[in-house]
């Protein structure tokens, strides 16, 4: 199992779960990051924080701390987008 912060730009994963205290878990779920959703890492800031992801067709920036709480199973890029 991996977490989102371990994915490299252009890599995708299917969300398996969120391992965090209830308040942070609720915040992550409210952003649309739920089990079964596909996350693609688009960009990372120079020191890895924040991380720009694409989920459910929109782009979102999340902190490294939040990304480390989201477990994923690495997959191919389902969005068919060209990765630069």
C-alpha positions, 0 to 999 in steps of 0.5 A: 500500500502507498500513500498519495505523498509517495506518488510521483507526478503523472502517477495515479492511484485508487483511494483505498482509505483515509487513516487519520483522526476523525476531524481531518478524515471528514475534511478530506472526504468533504474535498471529494477524496473518498474510497474508490476515487482515482487520484492523479498527482499533477505537480509537486512544489519544490519541497513536496508541499503542497501537492496538486492532484486531479480527482473527479475531474478537478484540480486540488492542492493538498498538503503533504500531511493530508496526502500522507493519510490517504492510502492508494493502490497505484494504477495507470493514469485513467484520465487519458491526459498527457503527462508532461 
